[in-house]
């Protein structure tokens, strides 16, 4: 008599779809909330000092130190001293790619570049630039205005300063908004000894703007 082999019952794998749904509904939102809770204070910590506006002004030590007007050229030597205040009490600031331009009647007269430097937290820093120009004596309005001002002993110009900035967080330097500073209607008047023109006190107001990133 043939003996039948008992069949082995199949093993059924239990699935728990409700557990997977529970993970998606509970654990995932909790993880997202935890990440946001951790990142939000860091973002605020970085954003507040990045939006604290530095203060720029042109120091009275600035001058049109010398000039020479000939039949063919107009040569000028400028000394500009900027006072920069860092309002943050915690973070130093690194300035780089800084340059200044003297402008008369919307035409650039002279340019200068500054070396990069680091400003300590809650400090006031003076940076000095020497600018030289030797322009042909043409019929352009800016040249005529410059010659006329030099002859009467009073020259009014604008100065534009631009620079990249980075905030110091320990050993890291984090890029923040660049700055563009415009000092309008600066009046340089003749000195009593006739050696040059000095900045008239009270005309050194500068307007700060922001643009792009480093």
C-alpha positions as CSV (number, residue, x, y, z in Angstrom):
1,X,0.0,0.0,0.0
2,X,1.5,3.4,-1.1
3,X,2.1,5.7,1.8
4,X,1.2,9.3,1.1
5,X,3.5,12.0,2.3
6,X,1.8,14.7,4.3
7,X,2.0,18.1,2.6
8,X,3.9,20.8,4.4
9,X,1.7,23.8,5.0
10,X,3.0,27.0,3.5
11,X,4.3,29.7,5.8
12,X,2.3,32.8,5.6
13,X,4.1,36.1,6.2
14,X,2.1,38.5,8.3
15,X,1.9,42.0,7.0
16,X,1.0,45.0,9.0
17,X,0.0,47.8,6.7
18,X,-1.4,49.8,9.6
19,X,2.1,49.9,11.2
20,X,3.7,51.3,8.0
21,X,0.9,53.9,7.8
22,X,1.5,54.7,11.5
23,X,5.2,55.3,10.8
24,X,4.5,57.6,7.9
25,X,1.9,59.6,9.8
26,X,3.7,59.9,13.2
27,X,7.4,59.3,12.9
28,X,8.1,61.3,9.7
29,X,6.3,64.5,10.8
30,X,8.2,64.2,14.1
31,X,11.5,64.0,12.3
32,X,10.7,67.0,10.1
33,X,9.6,69.0,13.1
34,X,12.8,68.1,14.9
35,X,15.0,69.1,12.0
36,X,13.2,72.4,11.6
37,X,13.4,73.1,15.3
38,X,17.1,72.6,15.2
39,X,17.7,74.6,12.0
40,X,15.5,77.6,12.7
41,X,17.6,78.9,15.6
42,X,20.8,78.5,13.5
43,X,19.2,80.4,10.6
44,X,18.2,83.2,13.0
45,X,21.6,83.2,14.6
46,X,23.2,83.7,11.2
47,X,20.6,86.1,9.8
48,X,20.5,88.7,12.5
49,X,24.2,89.7,12.4
50,X,24.1,89.5,8.6
51,X,21.4,92.2,8.5
52,X,23.1,94.5,11.0
53,X,24.1,97.5,9.0
54,X,27.6,98.9,9.4
55,X,28.1,102.6,9.5
56,X,30.2,104.5,7.0
57,X,31.3,108.1,7.0
58,X,34.1,110.1,5.4
59,X,36.5,111.5,7.9
60,X,37.4,115.2,7.9
61,X,41.0,114.2,7.4
62,X,40.0,113.5,3.7
63,X,41.3,116.1,1.2
64,X,42.1,117.0,-2.3
65,X,45.7,117.1,-1.3
66,X,47.2,118.6,-4.5
67,X,46.2,119.5,-8.0
68,X,47.7,121.0,-11.2
69,X,45.9,122.6,-14.1
70,X,47.8,123.0,-17.3
71,X,46.8,123.8,-20.9
72,X,46.4,120.2,-21.7
73,X,45.8,118.2,-18.5
74,X,44.2,118.4,-15.1
75,X,46.0,116.4,-12.4
76,X,44.6,115.7,-8.9
77,X,45.7,113.8,-5.8
78,X,43.0,112.8,-3.4
79,X,43.2,111.3,0.1
80,X,40.1,109.7,1.4
81,X,39.7,108.4,4.9
82,X,36.6,106.2,5.6
83,X,35.4,105.5,9.1
84,X,33.7,102.1,9.4
85,X,31.8,101.0,12.5
86,X,30.9,97.3,13.1
87,X,27.7,97.3,15.2
88,X,27.9,93.6,16.1
89,X,29.3,92.9,19.5
90,X,30.0,89.2,18.7
91,X,31.2,88.8,15.1
92,X,34.3,90.3,13.3
93,X,33.9,91.3,9.7
94,X,36.3,90.7,6.8
95,X,36.2,93.3,4.0
96,X,37.6,92.4,0.6
97,X,37.6,93.7,-3.0
98,X,37.0,97.2,-1.6
99,X,37.3,100.1,-4.0
100,X,36.5,103.8,-4.0
101,X,35.7,106.1,-6.9
102,X,35.5,109.9,-7.0
103,X,32.7,111.1,-9.2
104,X,31.9,114.5,-10.6
105,X,28.8,115.2,-12.7
106,X,28.3,111.4,-13.0
107,X,31.7,110.9,-14.6
108,X,34.5,109.0,-12.7
109,X,37.6,111.1,-11.9
110,X,39.8,108.7,-9.9
111,X,39.8,105.2,-8.6
112,X,41.5,103.3,-5.7
113,X,41.6,99.8,-4.3
114,X,42.0,98.9,-0.6
115,X,43.8,95.9,0.8
116,X,41.5,93.3,2.5
117,X,41.3,93.7,6.3
118,X,39.5,92.2,9.3
119,X,37.5,94.5,11.6
120,X,37.0,93.3,15.2
121,X,33.5,93.1,16.8
122,X,32.1,96.4,18.1
123,X,34.9,98.5,16.8
124,X,35.6,101.6,14.6
125,X,38.2,101.3,11.8
126,X,39.7,104.0,9.6
127,X,40.8,103.0,6.2
128,X,42.8,105.4,3.9
129,X,43.0,105.5,0.2
130,X,45.1,107.7,-2.1
131,X,43.7,108.4,-5.6
132,X,45.4,110.0,-8.5
133,X,44.0,111.3,-11.8
134,X,45.6,112.9,-14.8
135,X,42.8,113.8,-17.2
136,X,43.0,115.5,-20.6
137,X,41.6,119.0,-20.5
138,X,38.7,118.4,-22.8
139,X,35.3,120.0,-23.4
140,X,33.5,117.5,-21.2
141,X,31.2,118.9,-18.5
142,X,32.9,117.1,-15.7
143,X,36.4,118.5,-16.6
144,X,35.0,122.0,-17.0
145,X,33.3,121.7,-13.6
146,X,36.5,120.4,-12.0
147,X,38.7,123.2,-13.4
148,X,36.1,125.8,-12.5
149,X,35.9,124.5,-8.9
150,X,39.7,124.4,-8.5
151,X,40.0,128.0,-9.7
152,X,37.5,129.3,-7.2
153,X,38.7,127.0,-4.4
154,X,35.7,124.8,-3.9
155,X,35.0,121.4,-5.5
156,X,31.9,119.3,-5.0
157,X,32.1,115.6,-5.8
158,X,30.5,112.3,-4.9
159,X,32.4,109.3,-3.6
160,X,31.3,105.7,-4.2
161,X,32.7,102.8,-2.1
162,X,32.0,99.2,-2.7
163,X,33.2,96.1,-0.8
164,X,32.6,92.4,-0.2
165,X,31.9,91.2,3.4
166,X,32.2,88.0,5.4
167,X,31.2,87.4,9.0
168,X,33.5,85.5,11.3
169,X,32.0,82.5,13.0
170,X,34.9,80.8,14.8
171,X,37.2,79.6,12.1
172,X,34.6,80.1,9.4
173,X,34.0,83.2,7.3
174,X,30.4,83.3,6.0
175,X,29.6,85.4,2.9
176,X,26.9,88.0,3.5
177,X,25.6,90.9,1.5
178,X,28.1,93.1,-0.2
179,X,27.9,96.8,0.6
180,X,27.7,99.9,-1.7
181,X,28.2,103.2,0.0
182,X,27.6,106.6,-1.7
183,X,28.8,109.9,-0.1
184,X,26.9,112.6,-2.0
185,X,27.7,116.3,-2.4
186,X,31.1,116.3,-0.6
187,X,32.5,119.8,-0.6
188,X,36.3,120.3,-0.6
189,X,37.3,123.9,0.2
190,X,40.7,125.7,-0.2
191,X,43.1,125.7,2.8
192,X,44.5,129.0,4.0
193,X,48.0,128.0,3.0
194,X,46.8,127.2,-0.5
195,X,48.4,123.7,-0.5
196,X,45.1,121.8,-1.3
197,X,41.4,121.5,-0.5
198,X,40.1,119.9,2.6
199,X,36.7,118.3,3.3
200,X,34.2,120.7,4.7
201,X,33.0,119.3,8.0
202,X,29.3,118.4,7.9
203,X,29.4,117.3,4.3
204,X,30.5,113.7,4.9
205,X,27.1,112.0,5.0
206,X,27.1,108.5,3.4
207,X,24.2,106.3,2.3
208,X,24.5,102.6,2.7
209,X,23.1,100.0,0.2
210,X,23.4,96.3,-0.2
211,X,23.8,94.1,-3.3
212,X,24.5,90.5,-4.3
213,X,26.9,88.2,-2.4
214,X,30.7,87.9,-2.1
